[in-house]
Amino acid sequence: MKLHLDKSEQYNTITRYDARHVQVRDTRYESPLVVMPERIDTAWHAGGFDTLDEAAFAHLAGLGCEILILGTGMRQRFPQPKLMRALIEARIGLEVMDLGSACRTYNILVAEHRNVAAALVFDPA
């Protein structure tokens, strides 16, 4: 069996998180963002979980990922079913998790070279 060194530092991985921020590599983000292995999108949504709308999910459906992890703050909350329509039509799998679980799962899937995105919102309250 031939083994190859995995250089995961070439991809965006989440190195830190708490209720109010995540750190991707060496950069700290304190507003909602989408983290993908090769890019970061800070323009998908401006509010917290309670203000997610169809436009935000339509934006996520256009990312081209196969798996979307939605990090919903410090506790797991599920979006209204009507919001997920764009993802279903784009055939994107959705996993909803609290922020910590979303960050850890995203890093694992990136290490497996999966086509994944993590959409993260912060709700410290």
C-alpha positions as a Markdown table, in Angstrom:
| # | Residue | x | y | z |
|---|---|---|---|---|
| 1 | Met | 0.0 | 0.0 | 0.0 |
| 2 | Lys | 1.4 | 3.4 | -1.0 |
| 3 | Leu | 0.7 | 6.2 | 1.5 |
| 4 | His | 0.8 | 9.9 | 0.7 |
| 5 | Leu | 1.2 | 12.8 | 3.1 |
| 6 | Asp | -2.0 | 14.8 | 3.4 |
| 7 | Lys | -1.4 | 18.5 | 3.4 |
| 8 | Ser | -4.6 | 19.7 | 4.8 |
| 9 | Glu | -3.1 | 23.1 | 5.6 |
| 10 | Gln | -3.9 | 24.0 | 1.9 |
| 11 | Tyr | -7.6 | 24.0 | 2.8 |
| 12 | Asn | -9.7 | 26.2 | 5.1 |
| 13 | Thr | -10.1 | 24.5 | 8.4 |
| 14 | Ile | -11.7 | 25.8 | 11.5 |
| 15 | Thr | -9.1 | 26.2 | 14.2 |
| 16 | Arg | -11.2 | 27.8 | 17.0 |
| 17 | Tyr | -14.7 | 28.7 | 17.9 |
| 18 | Asp | -17.0 | 30.0 | 20.6 |
| 19 | Ala | -20.4 | 31.5 | 20.9 |
| 20 | Arg | -19.4 | 34.7 | 19.1 |
| 21 | His | -16.7 | 33.8 | 16.6 |
| 22 | Val | -14.9 | 31.2 | 14.6 |
| 23 | Gln | -11.3 | 31.2 | 13.5 |
| 24 | Val | -10.4 | 29.8 | 10.1 |
| 25 | Arg | -6.7 | 29.3 | 9.9 |
| 26 | Asp | -5.4 | 32.6 | 11.4 |
| 27 | Thr | -8.4 | 34.8 | 10.6 |
| 28 | Arg | -11.2 | 35.5 | 13.1 |
| 29 | Tyr | -14.8 | 35.9 | 11.9 |
| 30 | Glu | -17.5 | 37.4 | 14.1 |
| 31 | Ser | -20.4 | 37.5 | 11.7 |
| 32 | Pro | -22.2 | 34.7 | 9.8 |
| 33 | Leu | -20.1 | 33.0 | 7.1 |
| 34 | Val | -19.8 | 30.0 | 4.9 |
| 35 | Val | -16.6 | 28.1 | 5.0 |
| 36 | Met | -15.6 | 25.9 | 2.1 |
| 37 | Pro | -12.3 | 24.1 | 1.6 |
| 38 | Glu | -11.0 | 26.6 | -0.9 |
| 39 | Arg | -13.0 | 29.8 | -0.2 |
| 40 | Ile | -14.9 | 31.8 | 2.5 |
| 41 | Asp | -18.2 | 33.6 | 1.8 |
| 42 | Thr | -19.1 | 36.3 | 4.3 |
| 43 | Ala | -22.0 | 37.7 | 2.2 |
| 44 | Trp | -24.6 | 34.9 | 2.5 |
| 45 | His | -26.5 | 36.2 | 5.6 |
| 46 | Ala | -26.3 | 39.2 | 7.9 |
| 47 | Gly | -28.3 | 38.1 | 11.0 |
| 48 | Gly | -28.8 | 35.2 | 13.4 |
| 49 | Phe | -30.7 | 32.0 | 13.1 |
| 50 | Asp | -34.1 | 33.6 | 13.6 |
| 51 | Thr | -33.6 | 35.8 | 10.6 |
| 52 | Leu | -32.7 | 33.1 | 8.1 |
| 53 | Asp | -34.9 | 33.4 | 5.0 |
| 54 | Glu | -35.4 | 31.8 | 1.6 |
| 55 | Ala | -32.8 | 34.2 | 0.0 |
| 56 | Ala | -30.1 | 32.9 | 2.4 |
| 57 | Phe | -30.9 | 29.3 | 1.5 |
| 58 | Ala | -31.0 | 30.1 | -2.3 |
| 59 | His | -27.5 | 31.6 | -1.9 |
| 60 | Leu | -26.4 | 28.4 | -0.2 |
| 61 | Ala | -27.9 | 26.2 | -2.9 |
| 62 | Gly | -25.7 | 28.0 | -5.5 |
| 63 | Leu | -22.4 | 27.1 | -3.8 |
| 64 | Gly | -21.9 | 23.9 | -5.7 |
| 65 | Cys | -21.3 | 21.7 | -2.6 |
| 66 | Glu | -22.7 | 18.2 | -2.1 |
| 67 | Ile | -23.1 | 18.5 | 1.7 |
| 68 | Leu | -24.1 | 21.6 | 3.6 |
| 69 | Ile | -23.6 | 21.8 | 7.4 |
| 70 | Leu | -25.7 | 24.4 | 9.1 |
| 71 | Gly | -24.2 | 25.5 | 12.4 |
| 72 | Thr | -27.1 | 27.2 | 14.3 |
| 73 | Gly | -25.3 | 28.8 | 17.2 |
| 74 | Met | -24.7 | 27.2 | 20.7 |
| 75 | Arg | -27.8 | 25.0 | 20.4 |
| 76 | Gln | -29.2 | 22.9 | 17.6 |
| 77 | Arg | -32.2 | 24.4 | 15.9 |
| 78 | Phe | -33.9 | 23.4 | 12.7 |
| 79 | Pro | -34.9 | 25.8 | 10.0 |
| 80 | Gln | -38.5 | 25.9 | 8.7 |
| 81 | Pro | -39.1 | 23.2 | 6.1 |
| 82 | Lys | -40.0 | 25.8 | 3.4 |
| 83 | Leu | -36.5 | 27.3 | 3.7 |
| 84 | Met | -34.9 | 24.1 | 2.7 |
| 85 | Arg | -36.7 | 23.9 | -0.7 |
| 86 | Ala | -33.8 | 25.4 | -2.7 |
| 87 | Leu | -31.3 | 22.9 | -1.2 |
| 88 | Ile | -33.6 | 20.0 | -2.0 |
| 89 | Glu | -34.1 | 21.1 | -5.6 |
| 90 | Ala | -30.3 | 21.5 | -5.9 |
| 91 | Arg | -29.8 | 18.0 | -4.4 |
| 92 | Ile | -27.6 | 19.2 | -1.6 |
| 93 | Gly | -27.6 | 17.2 | 1.6 |
| 94 | Leu | -28.2 | 19.2 | 4.7 |
| 95 | Glu | -27.0 | 18.5 | 8.2 |
| 96 | Val | -28.1 | 20.8 | 11.1 |
| 97 | Met | -25.9 | 21.0 | 14.2 |
| 98 | Asp | -24.9 | 23.3 | 17.0 |
| 99 | Leu | -21.9 | 25.4 | 16.2 |
| 100 | Gly | -19.2 | 23.2 | 17.8 |
| 101 | Ser | -20.5 | 20.0 | 16.2 |
| 102 | Ala | -20.7 | 21.8 | 12.8 |
| 103 | Cys | -17.1 | 23.0 | 13.1 |
| 104 | Arg | -15.7 | 19.6 | 14.1 |
| 105 | Thr | -17.7 | 17.7 | 11.4 |
| 106 | Tyr | -16.7 | 20.2 | 8.7 |
| 107 | Asn | -13.0 | 19.7 | 9.5 |
| 108 | Ile | -13.4 | 15.9 | 9.3 |
| 109 | Leu | -15.2 | 16.1 | 6.0 |
| 110 | Val | -12.5 | 18.4 | 4.6 |
| 111 | Ala | -9.8 | 16.0 | 5.7 |
| 112 | Glu | -11.7 | 13.3 | 3.7 |
| 113 | His | -11.6 | 15.7 | 0.6 |
| 114 | Arg | -15.4 | 15.9 | 0.5 |
| 115 | Asn | -17.2 | 18.7 | -1.3 |
| 116 | Val | -18.6 | 20.3 | 1.9 |
| 117 | Ala | -19.6 | 23.8 | 3.1 |
| 118 | Ala | -20.3 | 25.0 | 6.6 |
| 119 | Ala | -22.8 | 27.8 | 6.9 |
| 120 | Leu | -22.3 | 29.2 | 10.4 |
| 121 | Val | -24.4 | 31.7 | 12.4 |
| 122 | Phe | -23.8 | 33.0 | 15.9 |
| 123 | Asp | -26.5 | 33.2 | 18.5 |
| 124 | Pro | -24.8 | 33.5 | 21.9 |
| 125 | Ala | -28.1 | 34.2 | 23.7 |
